[in-house]
Amino acid sequence: MKWILTPLMAMLCTAALAQNTGKITGKVIDANTKTAIDYATISINPEGSIKPSGGTITDDKGSFVVDKLADGRYSVVINFIGYQDYTAGPFNIKQNTVNIGTISLQPLSKELSAVTVTAKTPMVENRIDKMVYNAANDITSQGGVALDVLKKVPQVSVDIDGNVELQGNTSVRFLINSKPSSVFGSSLPDVLASLPASQIKSIEVITSPGAKYDARGLGGIINIILKDNKVRGINGAVNLSAGTRMENGSANLNVRTGNFGVSAFFSGNAQVNTRTLNLNDHTSVNEQGNSTRLIQDGYSNFRRGGYESGINFDWSLSKRDNVSGSFGYDNFSNRNQGFTAQQQQTTGLANVLSQRNSFSKFNAGTYDWSLDYKHNFKTDGQELEVLYTSSFGNNNSAYNQSQVYNGQNNPFSASASNNPGTDKETNVSIDYTHPLSKDVILETGAKTVLQYINSTADVTAYNPKTGVYAFDPNQSYHLNYDRKIYAGYVSLGFTAFNFFDIKAGGRLEHTDTHVDFPGTVIPSYNTWVPTAVISHKLSDASSIKISYTKRVERAEYRELNPFVNLSDPYNISTGNPLLKPEIGNVFELGYNKSFQAGGNLYIALFSRHNSNDVKTYTSFYSEYRVGDSVYHNVSVTNRQNIGTEQNTGISISGSIPFGKKVNLRTNTTVTDKYIVNKVYGGPTVNAIVVRTNLNLTYQFSDTFVAEAFGNYNSPMKNIQGRTPKFITYNLAIRKQFMSKKVSVGFVTTNPFAKYVNQVTTITQAATTSGQQYTSYSLRRIPYQSFGISLSWRFGKLEFKKQKEQDTSVKQIDN
């Protein structure tokens, strides 16, 4: 990667020599409710000129910073729809920082018949600590699900099974509305495939989280922000879609009056029955040179469904105190029914022909609730926040399978299992922000995470001699999993030499995990997590940053759970209760550039070093004992700490407008992956991995848009063979009617190919006993789909004027 890193680093360092160090800061709030106004427009006008020389928008706390100002006198113009414009200044700038304080915008008092809003936030925003993909602006994805949106998010890639990578790393921490949820611990692909895109406002990508964030997630954090509405009035939306592969619908309602608002939503999703074709070809050779070959040819019918519901409230108790809360219930499920024809060929023996029937299902129902209190002190920027979140989930997985020789009626092997469980998680955090001066901000806080999981596995095995199923105590168990994490952090944000903006801090986490599995003791440990981000604004349109953070990935319950899945007795999977936490050190150098025509570019160089690297590993056994049963010629797969992994790469994302009608967006990540297998003595792995997509939109008119989207994931060499490439493409159109309140869309995925073929190989070199193993697997996944969607927005937005004139209300059509 040196040929990429050297010239780009030279370019960034040269650009950093730019000057102009003046800065203007402030905060914007509603004059009546005293709540922050986000996305207000801030324009900086030189004295004597009405043409802005720079500007920005307020963040979610109403704060703004405009820096890189040359010496001179400037006025600050603030405007936001539904409020009176405000002008402050002029202020004298001479390589200094001017804080104009808190500005209270007055709501308009006149009644307006209708307003057409033409300004909108860009599709992608790059901020100092995160990248934001404004999914609400992506109208061609509104009929899909969260996975469809994630495919378009910079630095994120999604494979055909719904597994998400961030900068090439699958260890990602997911949040909803900046809050954790135990629902992500049950089945992440099911959750992301059941969350309608129409419910998503934006997706935040945080590759170098600060000390305030949990250390979990080697790749970083993906925060899914659901839609809400903090403007007064009654409004809502209904979204429906139907297709050959996926169906979903959602509805939400927002009501706000005065200082109180409430919103509710319901969404449902179903993946209709799809048949995937499977071919597995396994060959093993023992120390005597005799080979055993197993060919499995069959299919599996898969269905998925889920729904989400929730209610949220927001209450401004006073101009300095705010309370918000939420309650929700989610349910996700899937089921898989399959048939496999099996042929076993062994040296010197006749072929053995058999059939296997299998069935498996999964269901998870989760309750989530939260309560958040914020207090703003008299000093601007001084804030205290106390957040309580909790969730409770009921999970259940089950399977049954039977194998019968061709020409016979009774099975020679069969088993069944039922695996119910509960998942409880509670998070309590306290965060405090204190401005030590105009340019120095102190943040500190503490957090407690309490997680308790209860799991029961009841296994019954078939006895071919008696012809009955009997409870198998050697495979059945009851498991309690108890994890407590205690954390504290401190960070400092400041400006150095009127040139660099720095935010650095540290977080200490103590982890205590108990699993009552016989012979398993997990020692408690402390993790010190330093973080630092240094940024420099080259101009109003460009900036650079360099960051470092330490991350940790603790083994989750499903990876630790020793439950043996025998739904396919020739391909067994199980957990590993001895997994150690994986530690990652992450460096990133980024350059951001915005163009006057509306385009943007972000280039990031990153390096990630992981120790105690966790990988899925498959071993072959000529004999494998589970309880009193012995299985022959089987492969066993679980997760293991295999050594170290070094990822170095470049991520490029950008948007290029071609005139007013055509826009091209791209998201490309190239990673040089180097894996050292220290446990099994296997060879090191060095591979180049490419993840890229292109998104082309054409705006026929203000209400009619078409889109083409293509996604490519390259094949990858790993410690045991090769994982497959992945290519998909989408075509979509959307037409809006009735002042954009109603829209109809059509989308198709892979319209010219019914199946996406996935080939995976596994190779196990000769062991000390002389045994070798190779595996070839082909999955033909029916990914082709056609669908239509309908969206309807209703209601009006209202902006009340000053308290003494509350009898007059103006309305804006939504």
C-alpha positions in Angstrom: 0.0 0.0 0.0 3.0 2.3 0.1 2.4 3.6 -3.4 -1.0 4.8 -2.1 0.0 6.1 1.3 3.1 8.1 0.4 1.8 10.6 -2.1 -1.5 11.1 -0.3 0.2 11.8 3.0 2.5 14.3 1.3 -0.5 16.0 -0.2 -2.3 16.2 3.2 0.7 17.5 5.1 1.4 20.2 2.5 -2.2 21.3 2.6 -2.0 21.7 6.4 0.3 24.7 6.0 -2.7 27.0 5.2 -3.3 29.9 7.6 -6.3 32.1 8.8 -7.1 31.2 12.4 -10.1 33.3 13.4 -13.2 31.5 14.8 -16.8 32.4 15.7 -18.8 30.1 17.9 -22.3 30.2 19.4 -25.6 28.3 20.1 -29.1 28.7 18.7 -32.3 27.9 20.7 -36.1 28.4 20.4 -37.1 31.6 22.3 -40.2 30.0 23.7 -39.2 26.4 24.6 -35.5 27.1 25.1 -34.8 23.9 23.2 -31.8 23.6 20.8 -32.5 24.2 17.1 -30.5 21.9 14.9 -29.8 22.4 11.2 -30.2 26.2 11.5 -28.2 28.0 8.8 -25.3 30.2 9.9 -23.9 32.7 7.4 -20.7 34.8 8.0 -20.8 38.1 6.1 -17.8 40.4 5.9 -18.6 44.0 7.0 -20.1 46.0 4.2 -21.1 42.9 2.1 -24.3 40.9 1.9 -22.5 37.9 0.3 -21.4 35.3 2.8 -17.8 34.3 2.9 -18.4 31.2 4.9 -21.0 29.4 7.1 -22.2 26.2 8.6 -25.3 24.6 10.2 -26.0 24.0 13.9 -25.6 20.5 15.3 -28.1 18.5 17.3 -27.3 20.6 20.4 -27.8 23.9 18.5 -24.1 24.7 18.6 -22.0 25.9 15.7 -18.4 26.7 14.9 -17.1 28.7 11.9 -13.4 28.8 11.8 -10.6 29.5 9.3 -11.5 33.2 9.2 -9.1 35.8 8.0 -8.6 39.0 10.0 -11.5 41.4 9.6 -15.0 42.4 10.8 -17.9 40.0 10.3 -21.7 39.8 10.9 -23.4 36.5 11.8 -26.8 35.9 10.0 -28.9 33.0 11.4 -32.0 31.7 9.8 -34.3 28.7 10.0 -37.7 28.0 8.5 -40.5 29.1 10.7 -38.4 31.6 12.7 -37.4 35.3 12.3 -34.0 35.9 10.8 -31.4 37.1 13.3 -28.2 39.2 12.7 -25.5 39.6 15.2 -22.3 41.7 15.1 -20.2 42.9 13.5 -17.4 41.2 15.4 -13.7 41.9 15.1 -11.6 38.9 14.2 -7.9 39.0 14.5 -6.6 35.5 15.0 -8.9 35.0 17.9 -12.1 33.2 18.9 -15.4 35.1 19.4 -18.2 33.4 21.2 -21.5 35.2 20.4 -23.3 33.2 23.2 -26.8 31.8 23.0 -29.1 33.3 20.3 -32.9 32.9 20.9 -34.8 32.8 17.6 -38.4 34.1 17.7 -41.0 32.0 15.9 -42.8 33.8 13.1 -46.1 35.3 14.1 -47.7 35.6 10.7 -49.8 32.9 9.1 -48.4 31.4 5.9 -50.5 29.5 3.4 -47.8 27.3 2.1 -44.1 27.1 2.0 -41.9 25.1 -0.4 -38.6 24.1 1.1 -35.9 23.6 -1.5 -32.8 23.4 0.7 -31.9 20.1 2.1 -29.0 18.4 3.9 -26.5 16.6 1.6 -26.7 12.9 1.3 -23.4 12.5 3.1 -22.0 14.7 5.8 -18.5 14.3 7.2 -18.0 15.7 10.7 -14.9 15.6 12.9 -15.9 12.5 14.8 -18.2 10.7 12.4 -19.7 10.4 8.9 -23.5 10.8 8.5 -25.5 9.2 5.7 -28.9 11.0 5.5 -31.0 8.1 4.5 -34.2 10.2 4.5 -32.9 11.9 1.3 -32.4 8.5 -0.4 -35.8 8.2 -1.8 -35.1 5.1 -4.0 -34.3 3.0 -0.9 -37.5 3.8 1.0 -39.2 0.6 -0.1 -36.3 -1.5 1.2 -34.8 -2.4 4.6 -31.8 -1.3 6.7 -29.5 -3.6 4.9 -30.3 -1.9 1.6 -29.4 1.5 3.1 -26.2 0.2 4.7 -24.9 -0.9 1.3 -24.7 2.7 0.3 -23.2 4.1 3.5 -19.5 5.2 3.1 -16.9 2.8 4.5 -19.6 0.1 5.1 -20.1 -3.1 3.1 -22.7 -5.8 3.3 -22.4 -9.4 2.1 -25.2 -11.6 0.7 -26.0 -13.0 4.1 -26.5 -9.6 5.7 -23.1 -9.6 7.5 -21.9 -6.0 7.9 -18.3 -4.8 7.7 -16.9 -1.4 8.6 -13.6 -0.6 6.9 -13.3 -4.3 6.3 -13.9 -5.4 9.9 -17.0 -7.5 10.9 -16.7 -6.5 14.6 -19.2 -3.6 14.6 -21.1 -2.1 17.5 -24.7 -1.2 16.5 -26.8 1.4 18.3 -30.4 2.7 17.7 -30.9 6.3 18.5 -27.4 6.3 20.2 -28.7 3.6 22.6 -27.7 -0.1 22.9 -30.3 -2.8 22.6 -30.2 -6.5 23.3 -32.1 -7.1 20.1 -28.8 -6.9 18.2 -27.4 -9.7 20.2 -30.1 -12.2 19.1 -29.6 -12.2 15.3 -28.1 -9.1 13.7 -28.9 -10.0 10.0 -32.6 -10.7 11.0 -32.8 -7.3 12.7 -31.3 -5.4 9.9 -33.4 -7.3 7.3 -36.6 -6.5 9.2 -36.1 -2.8 9.8 -37.8 -0.8 7.0 -35.7 1.9 5.4 -38.6 4.3 5.6 -38.2 4.4 9.4 -34.5 5.5 9.2 -33.6 9.2 9.3 -29.8 8.8 9.1 -26.9 6.4 9.8 -23.9 7.5 11.6 -20.5 5.8 11.0 -17.9 6.3 13.8 -14.6 4.6 12.9 -12.6 6.2 15.7 -15.0 6.6 18.7 -14.0 8.9 21.5 -13.6 8.1 25.1 -17.3 8.7 25.8 -18.3 5.7 23.7 -18.1 2.0 24.8 -14.8 0.4 23.7 -16.7 -2.5 22.2 -16.5 -3.0 18.4 -13.1 -3.3 16.6 -14.4 -1.8 13.4 -16.2 1.0 15.2 -19.8 2.1 15.7 -22.8 2.2 13.4 -25.6 4.3 14.9 -29.1 4.0 13.3 -31.1 7.2 13.9 -34.9 6.6 13.5 -37.2 9.4 12.2 -38.7 11.8 14.6 -40.2 15.3 14.3 -39.6 18.1 16.9 -41.7 20.6 15.0 -45.1 21.4 16.5 -48.2 19.9 14.9 -49.7 16.6 14.0 -48.1 14.7 11.1 -47.0 11.3 10.1 -46.3 8.9 7.2 -47.4 5.5 5.9 -45.1 3.3 3.7 -45.9 0.1 2.0 -44.0 -2.2 -0.4 -44.6 -5.5 -2.0 -42.3 -7.7 -4.1 -41.3 -11.1 -5.2 -38.8 -11.5 -2.4 -39.5 -8.9 0.3 -42.6 -7.2 1.7 -42.7 -4.5 4.4 -44.8 -1.7 5.7 -44.5 1.1 8.3 -46.5 3.9 9.9 -45.5 6.6 12.2 -47.4 9.5 13.9 -45.9 12.6 15.6 -47.8 15.0 17.8 -46.2 18.0 19.4 -47.7 21.0 21.2 -45.9 23.5 23.4 -43.0 21.9 25.2 -44.3 18.3 24.9 -44.2 15.9 22.0 -45.0 12.3 21.5 -44.4 9.9 18.5 -45.4 6.3 17.8 -44.4 3.9 15.1 -45.1 0.4 13.9 -43.3 -1.5 11.1 -43.4 -5.0 9.8 -41.3 -7.0 7.3 -41.4 -10.4 5.7 -39.1 -12.2 3.4 -41.2 -14.6 1.4 -40.2 -18.3 1.0 -37.0 -18.6 -1.0 -35.3 -21.9 -2.0 -31.5 -21.9 -1.9 -29.7 -24.7 -3.7 -26.7 -26.3 -1.8 -23.9 -28.5 -2.9 -21.2 -29.7 -0.5 -18.2 -31.9 -1.5 -15.9 -33.0 1.3 -12.9 -35.2 1.0 -10.7 -36.5 3.8 -7.5 -38.7 3.6 -6.3 -40.6 6.6 -2.7 -41.6 7.6 -3.0 -44.8 5.6 -3.9 -42.9 2.4 -7.5 -44.1 2.4 -10.0 -41.4 1.4 -13.6 -40.7 2.3 -15.7 -38.4 0.1 -19.1 -37.1 1.1 -21.3 -35.3 -1.5 -24.4 -33.5 -0.2 -26.8 -32.1 -2.8 -30.0 -30.5 -1.7 -32.0 -27.3 -1.0 -33.3 -25.2 1.9 -36.5 -23.2 2.0 -36.0 -20.0 4.1 -38.5 -17.5 5.5 -38.0 -14.5 7.6 -40.3 -12.0 9.3 -40.5 -9.4 12.0 -42.1 -6.3 13.3 -41.1 -3.3 15.5 -43.2 -0.9 17.5 -42.5 1.9 19.8 -43.6 5.1 21.5 -41.4 8.1 22.4 -41.9 11.3 24.3 -39.9 14.5 24.7 -40.8 17.0 27.5 -39.0 20.4 28.1 -39.7 20.8 31.8 -38.1 24.3 31.8 -35.7 26.2 29.6 -32.8 24.2 31.1 -34.3 20.8 31.9 -35.5 18.2 29.4 -36.8 14.7 29.9 -37.3 12.1 27.1 -38.2 8.5 27.2 -39.2 5.5 25.0 -40.7 2.1 25.1 -40.7 -0.5 22.3 -41.3 -4.1 21.4 -39.6 -5.9 18.6 -40.1 -9.5 17.3 -37.9 -11.3 14.7 -38.1 -14.8 13.5 -36.9 -17.2 10.7 -37.4 -20.8 9.7 -35.4 -23.1 7.4 -36.6 -26.4 6.1 -34.3 -28.5 3.9 -33.7 -31.8 2.1 -30.3 -33.3 1.2 -29.3 -36.3 -0.9 -26.1 -37.8 0.5 -23.5 -40.0 -1.1 -20.5 -41.3 0.8 -17.6 -42.9 -1.1 -14.9 -44.7 1.0 -11.8 -46.4 -0.4 -12.4 -50.2 -0.6 -16.1 -49.9 0.4 -19.4 -49.7 -1.5 -21.0 -46.3 -1.9 -23.5 -45.4 0.9 -26.6 -43.5 -0.3 -28.9 -41.7 2.2 -31.2 -38.7 2.6 -31.4 -36.1 5.3 -34.4 -34.0 6.3 -33.9 -31.0 8.5 -35.9 -28.2 10.1 -34.7 -25.2 12.2 -36.4 -22.1 13.5 -35.5 -19.0 15.5 -37.6 -16.4 17.3 -36.7 -13.4 19.4 -39.0 -11.0 21.2 -37.5 -7.9 22.9 -38.8 -5.1 25.1 -36.7 -1.9 25.2 -37.3 1.1 27.4 -35.2 4.2 28.3 -35.4 7.5 30.2 -33.1 10.4 29.6 -32.6 13.6 31.6 -30.6 16.6 30.5 -29.8 19.8 32.4 -28.2 22.8 30.8 -26.5 25.1 33.3 -26.3 28.9 33.0 -22.8 28.7 31.6 -23.1 28.1 27.8 -22.0 24.5 27.0 -22.2 23.2 30.6 -24.4 20.1 30.6 -25.4 17.1 32.7 -27.1 14.0 31.2 -28.3 10.9 33.0 -29.4 8.0 30.8 -31.1 4.8 31.8 -31.8 2.1 29.2 -32.9 -1.5 29.7 -34.1 -4.4 27.5 -35.5 -7.8 28.1 -35.6 -10.5 25.4 -37.1 -14.0 25.1 -35.3 -16.1 22.5 -35.9 -19.6 21.2 -34.1 -21.7 18.7 -34.9 -25.3 17.8 -34.0 -27.9 15.2 -34.8 -31.5 14.2 -33.1 -33.7 11.7 -33.3 -37.3 10.5 -31.2 -39.4 8.2 -32.4 -42.5 6.4 -30.7 -44.9 4.0 -32.2 -45.1 0.5 -34.8 -47.8 0.3 -35.5 -47.9 4.1 -38.3 -46.3 6.1 -36.8 -45.8 9.5 -33.9 -43.4 10.2 -30.5 -44.6 11.2 -29.8 -41.3 12.9 -32.0 -38.5 14.2 -32.0 -35.8 16.9 -34.0 -32.8 18.0 -33.3 -29.8 20.3 -35.1 -27.0 21.8 -33.1 -24.0 23.1 -35.1 -21.3 25.0 -33.4 -18.5 26.7 -33.7 -14.9 28.1 -31.5 -11.9 27.7 -31.5 -9.0 30.1 -29.4 -5.9 29.7 -29.3 -2.6 31.7 -27.2 0.5 31.0 -26.9 3.4 33.3 -24.6 6.3 32.4 -23.9 9.8 33.7 -22.2 12.3 31.4 -21.0 15.8 32.3 -19.6 18.6 30.0 -17.9 21.6 31.4 -16.3 24.5 29.4 -13.1 25.4 31.2 -12.7 28.4 28.8 -14.0 29.4 25.4 -11.6 27.0 23.7 -11.3 24.2 26.2 -14.1 21.7 26.9 -13.9 19.0 29.5 -16.1 15.9 29.3 -16.3 13.1 31.9 -18.7 10.4 32.9 -19.3 6.9 34.2 -21.3 3.9 32.9 -22.4 0.5 34.2 -23.5 -2.3 31.8 -25.3 -5.3 33.4 -26.1 -8.3 31.2 -27.6 -11.6 32.2 -28.4 -14.5 29.8 -30.2 -17.7 30.7 -30.2 -20.6 28.2 -31.5 -24.1 28.3 -30.7 -26.8 25.7 -33.0 -29.9 25.8 -31.7 -32.5 23.3 -33.4 -35.8 22.4 -31.6 -38.4 20.4 -33.1 -41.3 18.3 -32.3 -44.8 19.1 -32.5 -46.9 15.9 -32.7 -50.1 18.0 -35.7 -49.1 20.0 -37.2 -46.7 17.4 -37.9 -44.0 20.1 -36.4 -40.6 21.0 -34.9 -40.3 24.4 -33.7 -37.3 26.4 -29.9 -37.1 26.1 -28.4 -35.7 29.4 -24.9 -35.6 27.9 -25.9 -33.1 25.3 -28.4 -31.2 27.3 -27.5 -28.4 29.7 -28.7 -25.3 31.5 -26.4 -22.3 31.2 -26.2 -18.9 33.1 -24.2 -16.1 31.6 -23.5 -13.0 33.8 -21.4 -10.1 32.6 -20.8 -6.7 34.3 -18.9 -3.8 32.8 -17.9 -0.8 34.8 -16.4 2.2 33.0 -15.3 5.7 33.5 -13.8 8.3 31.1 -12.4 11.8 30.7 -11.7 13.7 27.6 -10.5 17.2 26.7 -11.3 19.2 23.6 -9.2 22.3 22.8 -7.5 24.4 20.1 -3.8 24.3 20.0 -1.7 27.1 18.5 -4.9 28.5 16.8 -4.3 25.8 14.2 -5.3 22.4 15.4 -8.6 21.2 17.0 -7.7 18.4 19.4 -10.0 16.0 21.3 -8.1 13.5 23.5 -9.1 11.3 26.4 -9.1 7.9 28.0 -11.6 5.3 29.1 -11.1 2.5 31.7 -13.4 -0.5 31.6 -13.5 -3.4 34.1 -15.2 -6.5 32.8 -16.3 -9.4 35.0 -17.9 -12.4 33.3 -19.2 -15.6 34.8 -20.4 -18.7 32.9 -21.6 -21.7 34.9 -20.3 -24.2 32.4 -18.3 -27.0 34.0 -14.6 -26.4 34.0 -14.9 -22.9 32.5 -13.5 -19.9 34.4 -13.3 -16.5 32.7 -11.0 -14.1 34.6 -12.0 -10.5 35.1 -9.8 -7.9 33.4 -9.3 -4.2 32.9 -9.1 -2.4 29.5 -7.5 1.0 29.2 -8.7 2.7 26.0 -6.9 5.9 24.9 -8.4 8.0 22.1 -7.3 11.1 20.2 -8.5 13.1 17.2 -6.5 16.0 15.8 -8.1 18.0 13.0 -7.3 21.1 11.0 -9.7 23.1 8.8 -7.8 24.0 5.6 -10.7 26.2 4.4 -14.5 26.4 4.7 -14.7 23.5 2.3 -11.8 21.2 3.4 -10.2 19.7 6.4 -7.9 16.9 7.5 -7.8 14.8 10.6 -5.7 12.0 12.2 -7.1 9.8 14.9 -6.1 6.9 17.2 -8.2 4.7 19.4 -8.1 1.3 21.1 -11.0 -1.1 20.7 -12.0 -4.4 22.3 -14.3 -7.1 21.0 -15.5 -9.4 23.8 -16.9 -12.8 22.9 -20.6 -12.6 22.8 -22.9 -15.2 24.4 -23.6 -17.1 21.1 -19.8 -17.5 20.5 -19.3 -18.7 24.1 -22.4 -21.0 24.3 -21.1 -24.6 24.1 -24.4 -25.8 22.6 -23.6 -28.4 19.9 -25.8 -27.8 16.8 -26.3 -31.2 15.2 -28.9 -30.1 12.6 -26.4 -31.5 10.0 -24.5 -34.3 11.7 -21.7 -34.2 9.1 -21.2 -30.4 9.6 -21.4 -29.6 13.3 -21.1 -26.2 14.9 -20.6 -25.2 18.5 -19.5 -22.4 20.8 -16.2 -21.9 22.5 -16.4 -20.8 26.2 -12.6 -20.2 26.3 -12.6 -17.3 23.8 -10.4 -14.4 24.9 -11.3 -10.7 24.1 -9.8 -9.5 20.9 -7.9 -6.2 21.1 -7.6 -3.7 18.3 -5.4 -0.6 17.8 -6.8 1.7 15.1 -5.1 4.6 13.3 -6.8 6.8 10.6 -5.7 9.8 8.5 -8.6 11.5 6.7 -9.1 14.3 4.2 -12.5 15.9 3.5 -13.3 18.2 0.6 -16.7 19.8 -0.3 -17.2 21.4 -3.7 -19.3 24.4 -4.6 -21.3 22.4 -7.2 -22.5 20.2 -4.3 -20.1 17.3 -4.5 -17.8 16.0 -1.8 -14.8 13.7 -1.3 -13.5 11.9 1.7 -10.3 9.9 1.7 -9.2 7.8 4.7 -6.0 5.9 5.2 -6.4 3.4 8.0 -4.3 0.8 9.9 -5.8 -1.8 12.3 -3.8 -4.3 14.3 -5.8 -7.0 16.2 -4.3 -9.3 18.8 -6.0 -12.4 20.1 -7.6 -12.4 16.6 -10.9 -14.4 16.5 -11.6 -16.4 13.4 -14.1 -19.1 12.5 -12.2 -22.4 12.2 -13.2 -25.8 10.9 -11.6 -29.0 11.9 -12.2 -32.5 10.5 -12.6 -35.6 12.7 -12.8 -39.2 11.6 -14.6 -39.8 15.0 -16.2 -37.1 17.1 -18.0 -37.9 20.4 -20.9 -35.9 21.7 -22.2 -37.3 24.9 -22.7 -41.1 24.4 -22.9 -40.7 20.6 -20.0 -41.0 18.2 -20.2 -39.2 14.8 -17.9 -40.3 11.9 -16.2 -38.2 9.2 -17.5 -34.9 10.5 -16.3 -31.3 10.3 -16.7 -29.2 13.5 -16.8 -25.4 13.3 -16.4 -22.8 16.0 -14.7 -19.5 16.8 -11.1 -19.5 18.1 -8.3 -17.1 19.0 -5.8 -17.9 16.2 -3.2 -15.1 16.4 -2.9 -11.6 15.0 -4.3 -9.7 12.0 -3.1 -6.4 10.4 -5.4 -4.5 8.1 -3.9 -1.5 6.2 -6.0 0.2 3.6 -7.6 3.2 1.9 -11.3 4.2 1.9 -12.6 6.6 -0.7 -16.1 7.9 -0.8 -17.5 10.8 -2.7 -20.4 12.4 -4.6 -19.9 14.0 -8.1 -22.7 16.0 -9.7 -22.9 16.2 -13.4 -25.1 19.3 -14.0 -28.4 19.5 -12.1 -29.8 16.2 -13.1 -27.0 13.6 -12.7 -25.2 12.6 -9.6 -22.6 9.8 -9.1 -21.7 8.5 -5.7 -19.0 5.9 -4.9 -17.8 4.1 -1.9 -14.5 2.0 -2.2 -12.4 0.3 0.3 -9.1 -1.5 -0.5 -7.5 -3.4 2.3 -4.2 -5.2 2.6 -5.0 -8.1 5.0 -2.2 -9.9 6.8 -3.1 -12.8 9.2 -0.7 -14.8 11.3 -2.0 -18.2 12.5 -0.1 -18.8 15.7 -2.2 -21.7 17.1 -2.4 -24.2 14.2 1.0 -23.6 12.7 -0.6 -22.8 9.4 0.9 -20.4 6.8 0.4 -16.7 7.2 -2.3 -15.2 4.9 -1.7 -12.0 2.8 -4.6 -10.8 0.7 -5.9 -7.7 -1.0 -9.6 -7.2 -0.4 -11.8 -4.8 -2.4 -15.2 -3.6 -1.5 -16.8 -1.0 -3.9 -20.1 0.3 -5.1 -21.4 2.9 -7.5 -24.7 4.8 -7.2 -26.0 6.8 -10.2 -29.1 9.0 -10.0 -30.9 10.9 -12.7 -33.4 13.6 -11.8 -35.9 13.8 -14.6 -37.8 16.5 -12.7 -38.3 17.7 -9.2 -40.7 14.8 -8.6 -39.3 12.0 -10.7 -35.9 10.3 -10.1 -34.2 7.1 -11.4 -31.3 5.2 -9.8 -28.8 2.5 -10.7 -26.8 0.9 -7.9 -24.0 -1.7 -8.2 -22.1 -3.5 -5.4 -18.9 -5.7 -5.6 -17.2 -7.6 -2.8 -14.0 -9.3 -4.0 -13.2 -12.9 -3.0 -10.8 -13.3 -0.1 -8.2 -15.8 0.9 -8.4 -16.7 4.5 -6.7 -19.1 6.9 -8.6 -22.1 5.6 -9.2 -21.5 1.9 -11.2 -18.9 0.1 -14.5 -17.0 0.6 -16.5 -16.0 -2.4 -17.0 -12.8 -4.3 -20.4 -11.0 -4.3 -21.9 -8.9 -7.0 -25.4 -7.3 -7.0 -27.1 -4.5 -8.8 -30.3 -2.5 -8.3 -32.5 -0.4 -10.6 -35.1 1.9 -9.1 -37.5 4.8 -10.1 -39.7 6.9 -7.9 -42.4 9.4 -8.8 -44.0 11.9 -6.3 -47.5 13.4 -6.5 -49.8 15.7 -4.5 -47.1 18.3 -3.6 -44.7 15.4 -2.8 -47.0 14.0 -0.1 -47.5 10.7 -2.1 -44.8 8.8 -3.9 -44.8 5.5 -5.9 -41.6 3.6 -6.6 -40.4 0.5 -8.4 -37.2 -1.4 -7.6 -35.6 -4.5 -9.0 -32.5 -6.4 -7.8 -30.4 -8.6 -10.1 -33.2 -8.6 -12.7 -31.1 -10.6 -15.3 -30.0 -13.4 -13.1 -32.1 -15.5 -10.8 -29.3 -16.8 -8.6 -26.1 -15.4 -7.0 -23.6 -18.2 -6.8 -21.4 -18.4 -3.7 -18.4 -20.8 -3.7 -16.4 -21.4 -0.5 -13.4 -23.7 0.0 -11.8 -25.0 3.1 -8.4 -26.8 3.3 -6.9 -28.5 6.3 -3.3 -29.6 5.8 -2.1 -32.9 7.0 -2.1 -33.0 10.9 0.4 -34.8 13.1 -1.6 -38.0 12.5 -1.4 -37.6 8.7 -5.0 -36.7 8.1 -6.0 -34.1 5.4 -9.3 -32.5 4.6 -10.7 -30.4 1.8 -14.2 -28.9 1.3 -16.0 -27.3 -1.6 -19.3 -25.6 -1.1 -21.7 -24.0 -3.6 -24.7 -22.0 -2.6 -27.1 -20.8 -5.3 -29.1 -18.0 -3.6 -32.3 -16.7 -5.4 -31.5 -13.0 -5.0 -33.5 -11.7 -8.0 -36.5 -9.6 -7.0 -39.0 -7.1 -8.3 -41.1 -4.8 -6.1 -43.3 -1.7 -5.8 -43.6 0.8 -3.0 -46.1 3.5 -1.9 -45.5 6.3 0.6 -47.9 8.9 2.0 -47.1 11.8 4.3 -49.9 13.6 6.0 -50.5 16.4 8.5 -49.3 19.9 9.0 -46.4 21.5 10.8 -47.2 24.4 13.1 -45.0 27.1 14.5 -46.4 29.0 17.5 -45.4 32.6 18.1 -44.5 34.3 21.3 -46.4 33.4 24.5 -48.3 36.6 24.7 -49.7 35.9 21.2 -50.5 32.3 21.5 -53.9 32.7 20.0 -52.4 33.1 16.5 -50.9 30.1 14.8 -49.4 29.9 11.4 -49.3 26.6 9.4 -47.0 25.2 6.9 -48.1 22.3 4.6 -46.0 19.3 5.2 
